[in-house]
Amino acid sequence: MPRSTKKPAKLPLQEFIPYKLAVVANRLSQSIGSLFEKKYGIQIPEWRILMALHSCGPLAPNEVVDHTSMDKGRVSRAQRRLVELGLVSVSNDPRDGRRLVLFLTRKGAGMCAAIIPAARETEAWFLSVLPAGERRALDKALTRLLMRSQELRDTDEAGDD
């Protein structure tokens, strides 16, 4: 059989949008993570849980998994650390005593109040290279991509059954 003379397609990483998104997200996350660790003594998973509880109120651990897009193990480890630091408490759900929920403590709420301006400042600096119209377009595009990525997640979870 004759060999094909067709060359395989190339895929330069620098031109692959999922790669670009991952690099940008990793660099930004590392920068924010470094700031939070130095200034507040917490890491990104802990920050995500604090912000989820701050935004949504008390959540069960499985709801934290959904809100933060972190796996159960990472949520469990971060939750334990937040409890040790006195930033989060775990107790029975007042509506369903069989279910455990995470609550922000006063100390946790105070930390959120301190962290939010720092997070917004970093976000503003990062996005300052884009004109306002591009920032709005980026936000819309990322929102749509987040919804699409949820479809990937749902498909993956359906395949696990």
C-alpha positions in Angstrom: 0.0 0.0 0.0 1.4 3.4 -0.9 2.1 5.8 2.0 0.0 8.9 2.2 1.9 12.0 1.3 -0.6 14.1 3.2 1.1 15.8 6.2 -0.6 15.6 9.5 -2.3 18.9 10.6 -0.3 21.0 13.0 -1.7 22.6 16.1 0.6 25.4 17.5 -0.4 25.7 21.1 -0.1 29.5 21.0 -3.0 29.5 18.4 -5.2 27.1 20.3 -7.9 29.0 22.3 -8.3 26.4 25.1 -4.6 26.6 25.7 -4.6 30.4 25.8 -7.6 30.4 28.2 -5.8 27.9 30.5 -2.5 29.9 30.5 -4.3 33.2 31.3 -6.4 31.6 34.0 -3.4 29.9 35.6 -1.2 33.0 35.6 -4.0 35.2 37.0 -4.9 32.5 39.6 -1.3 32.1 40.7 -0.9 35.9 41.1 -4.1 36.2 43.1 -3.3 33.1 45.1 0.1 34.4 46.0 -1.4 37.7 47.2 -4.1 36.0 49.2 -1.6 33.6 50.8 0.8 36.3 51.8 -1.8 38.8 53.0 -4.5 36.6 54.4 -3.0 33.1 54.9 -5.4 31.4 52.5 -5.1 29.7 49.2 -7.4 29.8 46.1 -9.6 26.8 47.1 -10.3 28.4 50.5 -10.9 31.8 48.8 -13.4 30.3 46.4 -15.4 28.7 49.3 -15.4 31.9 51.2 -16.7 33.9 48.2 -19.4 31.2 47.5 -20.6 31.4 51.1 -20.4 35.2 51.1 -22.4 35.4 47.8 -24.9 32.6 48.4 -25.2 32.2 52.2 -24.9 28.8 53.9 -24.3 25.9 51.6 -24.0 22.1 51.9 -20.6 20.8 50.8 -22.0 19.3 47.6 -23.5 22.8 46.8 -20.0 24.3 47.3 -18.7 21.8 44.8 -21.3 23.0 42.3 -20.7 26.7 43.0 -16.9 26.6 42.9 -16.3 23.9 40.2 -13.9 22.2 42.5 -13.8 18.5 43.1 -15.1 17.0 46.4 -11.7 16.2 47.8 -10.4 19.7 47.3 -13.6 21.2 48.8 -13.2 18.9 51.8 -9.6 19.8 52.4 -10.2 23.5 52.0 -13.3 23.3 54.2 -11.3 21.6 57.0 -8.7 24.4 56.8 -11.3 27.1 56.9 -12.9 25.6 60.0 -9.4 25.3 61.7 -8.8 29.0 60.9 -12.2 29.9 62.4 -13.5 31.4 59.1 -16.2 28.8 58.5 -18.4 26.7 60.8 -20.2 23.5 60.0 -23.6 22.7 61.6 -26.9 21.0 60.9 -29.1 22.7 58.4 -31.9 24.4 60.4 -34.4 23.3 57.7 -33.2 19.7 57.5 -31.3 18.5 60.6 -29.8 15.5 58.6 -27.9 17.8 56.3 -24.7 19.6 57.2 -24.1 23.2 55.9 -21.2 25.5 55.9 -21.6 29.0 57.4 -19.3 32.0 57.3 -18.2 33.0 60.8 -17.9 36.7 61.8 -14.2 36.3 61.2 -14.8 34.8 57.8 -17.2 37.6 56.8 -14.6 40.1 57.9 -12.0 38.4 55.8 -14.4 38.5 52.8 -14.9 42.2 53.3 -11.1 42.7 53.3 -10.5 40.4 50.3 -13.1 41.7 47.9 -11.5 45.1 47.3 -8.1 43.4 46.7 -9.7 40.9 44.2 -11.5 43.7 42.4 -8.4 45.8 42.3 -6.4 42.9 40.7 -9.3 42.3 38.2 -9.4 46.0 37.3 -5.6 46.1 36.8 -5.6 42.9 34.7 -8.5 44.1 32.4 -7.2 47.7 32.1 -5.4 46.7 28.9 -8.8 46.3 27.3 -11.1 49.2 26.3 -14.5 49.2 28.1 -16.3 47.7 25.0 -13.8 44.8 24.8 -14.2 44.1 28.5 -18.0 43.9 28.1 -17.6 41.7 25.1 -15.1 39.5 27.0 -17.5 39.2 29.9 -20.3 38.1 27.6 -18.1 35.7 25.7 -16.8 34.1 28.9 -20.4 33.8 30.2 -21.4 31.9 27.1 -18.2 29.7 27.3 -18.9 28.9 30.9 -22.4 27.7 29.9 -20.9 25.7 27.1 -18.3 24.2 29.4 -21.1 23.1 31.7 -22.5 21.1 28.8 -19.1 19.3 28.7 -19.2 18.7 32.4 -22.8 17.3 32.2 -21.7 15.0 29.3 -18.7 13.8 31.2 -20.9 13.1 34.3 -23.5 11.3 32.2 -20.7 9.1 30.8 -19.6 8.2 34.4 -23.0 6.4 35.1 
